Amino acid sequence: MALFTIQNEFRYDIVRKIFEGGMGVVYEAEQLGTRNFVKRVAIKVVRSNYASQKTFIENFIGEAKLVADLIHTNIVQTYHLGEANGVFFIAMELIRGVNLEQFGQQITDKRRVLPKELAVFITSRVARGLAYAHAKTDKDGRPLGIVHRDVSFKNIMIAFEGDVKLTDFGIAKARGFLTDQEGEIIAGKADYMSPEQANFQITDKRSDLFSAGVVLAHLLLGKNIFKGASAEESRQRVMNLPLPDFRTLDARVDDRLNEILHRCLTRELNQRYATADELMYDLEYYIYHSGYGPTNETLGKFIRELFGQFNPSTVEHTRGNTEALAEAARIHAKV
């Protein structure tokens, strides 16, 4: 029994739109508290046309409950699940930065090349976040069996300080949290999914490690070798494209890095990395075994130079936009 109960009111005032997807919108907001307390957060809001779909809402709530206890430096943290005027929302850690898709596009636009060590560093941080999530247990110590299933450029953030954050567990599977139709439907981005995921098979944590390998190859080559003209073509390439010798595609790829890529991307599950810890170790040994290697500060310096410190044009400002503010409804929630 609780010794006391705190009654309080959280109020979120929308500042601007950060990202708009097919099923939801993410805003930057101010969380307002007692005595002029202000905290900047991100608010993920369900689109109105999905608000009446029971399974979608159940999974949205399940995602919030799942990630609420995922507290790791390489995972975007969730603070609060709320409902206001029939609209469900999640308050999350605000990352001042860009996703890898925006990062990669800026590198192309500026005609820059991402240093090999930074590509490996970014992927090693993704592996750190996955290792934590994969090992997560419930309050009774039982494994949750989390599989992210959507490790991709859009779901990996880089803060302008150099922190790498894995986000969007919206289609993750985990025991007891989300309604899942694995084996009947395909969830995820076709050009980043594992062969077993693309082939309607049951996945485990090794599926995420294949996707991490796609991310690493994409960062190194500046392109995704599995991306086709359509989602179906991408799916077929994931399942059937012969793996290249990456040394022939980029002279910076040496024997060891080529081996790491092939071990991530092999279609033979018993030959793929078994755990994210193993992948993380190999990536970090690769960049640090001979001495000093990249850090958050190294990556932060690179991304700030790439974007000119901070480029607010990567987001859409919405303060004063009555349509956007009406959709977000100046969310007020009592907890």
N, C-alpha and C positions, 0 to 999 in steps of 0.2 A: 504494500500500500504506500502511495506517495505521501511524503511528509507535508507537502503543500503543492498547490497548483497555481501556476502563473497564468493569468488572463491578460492578454495583450493583443494589439492589433498591428499587423504588418500592412503597410501600404506601399504599393509599387507605382511609381510614375514613369511612364514610358518616355524615353529620350529619343531613340532612333531605331530604325530597322537595321539589323545586322545581316540577316540571311533569310531568304525566302525559299522554302522547298515545296514539294508537291503536297505534303500533308500538314505542314506546320510553318510557323514564322518565328524567328528568333529576334528579340529586341534587346537593346541595352536599356536598362531601367535603373532608377534610383529607389533603393529600399529605404524608407523613412521610418525613423524610430523616435524614442523619447529624447527630449532635450536636443533637438536639431541633429540627431544621429542620421548620417547618410552613408549608405554603402552602395557602390555600383555593382550591379549583377546583370546576368543575362536571363531573359525570360523566354521560355519556349512555350508557345501557345498553339493549341490545336485549331486547325482551320474549321470554320463553322460547318462546312459540308461533310466533315468527318465526325463531328461532335455527336451525331445520332447513330453512329456505327458502333454497336456494343463491343465487338471483338477489338476494334481499333482502340477504343477508350480503355478497355481492360488491359491491353498491352501497353498503352501509354502510362497508365497507373503502375503496371508491373515494372516498366522500365525505371520509373522514379523510385520505387521501393527497392529494386535491385541495386541501383547505383548509389543509393543513399549512404550505404556503408562501405563504398569503394573509395577509400581515402588514400590516395597515392599521388606523388608529385607528377606522375606522367599520365594521369587520368583527370579529366575535367570533373570537378566535384559538384554534387547536387546538394542544395540547401533546403528546398521546401517544395512540396506538392500542394497545390491549392486549387480551389474552384471559385469562380466569381461570375455571377449572372449566367450560370450554366456553361461557362468556359473553363476547361481544365488547363492548368499551366504548371510548369516546373521552373523554379528559380535555381539558377546554376552559377558557378564561378564564371566571371567575365574574363575572357582572354583578350588582351589588347594585342592583336596580331592578325595573322592570316592562316588559312588552311593551305595544305600543300599544293592544291590545284592553283590557287592564286599565287603562291610562292613560285611554282614552276613556270607559270605564265609570265611573271615578272622577270624571271631569269632569261626566258626566251626573248621578251620584248627589249630587255637591256643588253642582249647579246653577251650574256655572262655564262660562265661554266661553273656549276656547283663543284667545289673541291671534293675529291673522292672521299677524304676523311670525314667531311661533313655529311655526306650521303650515308656513310656507315654509322656515324654518330646518331643521326636522326633515327635510323632504323633500330639502333641498339636501345634507344629510349622507348620506342614503341614496344620492343621486346620486353623491356622492364615492366611497362604497364600491363602487358598481356600476362607476364609471369605472375604478377600479383593477382590479376582478375581470375586467371585459371586456377589458382591455388585457394581462392576464397572459400570459406566455409560459413555455415549458418551458426547461430548462437550455441547450438549443441555440438559443434565441431564436425558436422557432416558436410562433405564437399558439395558446393552448389552446382558444379559442372558447367560453369559459364563458358560459352563460346560466343565471341563477338559477332562473327559472320559478316561483318561489313568493314573490315580494315581496308581503307582506301584513301586516296589523296584528299577527298572531301572531308573525311572524318579524322584527320590528323592536323592539329593546330600547332603553329609555332608562334610563341609570344615574341614581341620585339625585344624582350630581355634574353631570349634564347631558350626558354622552356619549351619542351615538346609535350603535347597533351593529346591523348587519345580520347575521342568523344563519340557520342551518339551510339548508345547501346540499344537503340530502338528495335532492332530485329535480332538482338542477342537471344540465345536460348539459355535457360537456367532453370533448374528444378524448382517448381512451385511458384514461379513468378510470371511467366508469360505463356499465353496460348500459342501452341506451335503446331504447324502442319508440315513439318519437315518430311520429305519423301513424297509429298503431294504437290507442293508449290516451291518455287525458287525465290529466296529472298537474298538481296544483296546486289552489288554492281557487277555485271557479268564479266568485265575485263579484269577484276581483282579477285573473283571467287576461286575457290579451289576446284580441282577436277571433280571431286566427290560431291561438292555442293552444286556444281553445274550439271551433274548427272543425276540429280534428285536422290542422292544417297544421304544416309545419316552422317552427320559430321561430329568430330570431336575437336579438341584444342589444336590438333595438327593442321586443321583447315586454316586457322588463323595464321599459322606459321608460313603456309604457302602464300597467303595474301601479303604477309610481311615481306616475303621474297619478291613478290611483284612490285611492291613499293620500293624496295632497294634497287631493283633493276631499273625501274622508271626514273628514280633519282639519278642514277649513274648515266643512263643512256639519253635522258631527256625525252623518252617516249615509252609507252607501254606496248610491249611486243605482242600482247594478247588482244589489243583493242582492234576490233573489226568495224565494218561499216554499219553494223547493227548489233543489237544485244545478242541475237542468235548466232551471228558470225563470231562474236567475241567468245560466247560460250563454247562453240566448236573449237576455236583456237586454244582455249584453256585446256580442253580435253585431248586435243590431237596434235597441236603444233609441236614439231620436234624441237627440243631445247637446243638453243645455239651454244656454241663455244663463245662465251661473252668476251674472251680475250680478243677475238677477231672483230668485235663490235666497238670496243673502246680499249685503246692501248694501255690505259691506266689500270685495267683489270688484270691482276696477276694471277698466278696459279691458285693461290690460297683463296682469293676472293671469288674466283670462278668456282672453286669447290663449294664454298658457302652458298653461292647462288644456286648451284645445282642441287645441293642437299635440301634447300628450302623448296625448290620448285619441282622436285621429282614427284611423279604420279604414284610411285610405289610407297604406300604409307609406311611400311616397315623400314624404308630407307630414308625417309624424311626426318627432320629434327623431331624428337619425341616430345620435347618440352621447350617452352620459351626461355627457360633458364639456360639451356644448352646453346640456343641461338645467341642469346645475350652474351654469354661467355665468349663464344667464338668471335663475335663482332667486336667486343671490347678488347679482347686480346689482340685482335688484328690492328687496332688503332693505337694501343697503348704499350704493346710488349717491348718496343724499342725505346720507350721513354715518354716524353711529353706528347700529349695528343689533344684533340679538340675538347672544348668544354662548352657549357651553356653560354659563357661570355664570348667565346669564339664565334658561335653560331649567332648570338645576339648582335655582335659587331657586323657580321656579314649581312644579316637581314635588315638592319637599320640603314646600312649603306645602300643596300639594294632598293629600299623603299624611300630613301631620303628621310631617315629617322622614323617618322610616322606619317602614313599617307591616308587621311580620312576619306579619300575618294573611294576606297575599297568598300565602304559601307554607305547605306542610303540614309540620310538624315530625315527624321519624320516628326520632330517636335513642331507642333502647329499644323501638321497634316491631319485634318479632321477625320478623313477616312481611315487612316492607320490607327489613330487614337481611338476611334469608335470600335474598330475591330479588337483592339487590346483592352478597351473598356476601362482604362485607368484602374487596373486591377486593385481591388481592396480585398483583403482576406483576413478573417479572424481565426486565430489558432489558440 
